[in-house]
Amino acid sequence: MNGEELTEQETALYDRQIRVWGADAQRRLSKSHILVYGMKGTVAEFCKNIVLAGVGSVTLVDDREVTDEALSANFLILPDENLYHGKTLAEVCCDSLKEFNPMVHVSVEKDCRVICYQYVSAYFEAPNSICN
């Protein structure tokens, strides 16, 4: 959703949301940028929901390794060690979230200081959300 108008593909994909809150709200949602710090179980559900709803972008920050505890609490982590071996929680969750909605830009930031500074600085210029 780069332009001001929803494309035919976007209108078809987000039809239910548009019927509930209208095309203008969907356009605003598509311009939002969400920073998510820490990929715990409930946060994974939140991320899935906002990606499916069609936010503009989601940036994940969590440099912890995948553990058995994280595996049992986070449905975004597939139970195949070959898929997550050597990756951080944010990287594994990013891969899964991209599959939910390829129209949403999902990325990982490894240097929390940089991304936090960017989001805090930009917070006063445009609406953004930081979730933990």
N, C-alpha and C positions, 0 to 999 in steps of 0.2 A: 504494500500500500504506500507507494511513494508519492502519488499525486493527490490532488484534492478530492477526486471522485473515486468511488469504489469501482474496480474492474468487474467484468461479468463473472470471472472466476471467484473473486473475493465475495461478491454478492451471493453466489451459490454456496460457497463454503460457510459463510457466516449468516446464512439466511435466518436461523432461529434467533440469534442475538439481535439482528436488525429488526425482527418483528417485535422483540421485547423492548429494546431501548432506542431503536431508530438508527438510521444511517449516519447521522451526525455524531452520535455517541460512539459508533463503531469506528469512524474515521479518527476521532480523538484517541480512542483506545489504541489504534494502530500506530499512533505517534508516541506512545508512552515508552519509557525506557526503565526497566526494573532491574535493580541490583539486589541479588540474593546472596546473603552471607551465611554459610553453614547449611549443608544438605542433609538435614535430619528427616525423619519419616513424614511428619506433617508438612514440612517445607516442600518435600517432593510432590505431595498432593497439590499444594498451592501452585507450584510451578507448572504442573500438568494442566491445571485449570486455566491459568492465565495464557499459556501457550495455545491451548485449544480455543480460547476466546479471541485470540488474534492480537496480542500486544505487539508493539513494534519490535522490541528487542528485550532479551533477558541476558544479564551477565551474571555468571555464577562464580563465587569465590569460596573455595574450600580445598585446602591443600593436604588434607588428611588422606592417609591410605585407606583403601577399602578393607574393612574388618568384618569378622563374622557378625558382630553386633549391627554394623551398618547394613550388611546384607540382609539381615532378618527384619530390619525396620524400614527399608527403602525399596519400594517396588521398581524404581528406575534402574536398579543394579541387577542385571541378569546373573543367575547363579552359575556362570561359567567363568572360572578363573582365567581362562585364556583371553577373555574379552576385557577384563579389567586389571590383569597383572601389570604392575608398574605404572598404573594411572592413578590420579587423584580422584577423590569423590566427585569433585566438580567436573572433571573430564568425562568420567563414566556417565554421570547424569546428563551432561550436555549431549552426548551421543544419543542417549535414549530420547531426550526431549525433542531433538531435531526430527525424529521420526514421527512425532505426534502432529506436527504442523510445519512443513517445509517453508511456509510463507513467513514464519517468525525467525528472526535472527537470534540464535542462541550461541553464546560464546563463554569462554572461561578467561578470567583474569588471574594470573598467578601472583602478581605483586599487589597486594591489598592496599598498600599505602598510595600507590598511583591511582587506582580506581576510586578509592574512598575520597581522595582529594578532588578528583574530577567530578564526582557526583555531588559532593558537598558544595563545591564552587558553582556548579551548574544549577544546583537546587534553587537558588534565588533568581535564576534567569528563566527557568521553565519548570513546569511540574514534573517531578520524578519521584520515584518511590524507592525506599531502601528497606528491605525485609530481612529479618533475622529470626 
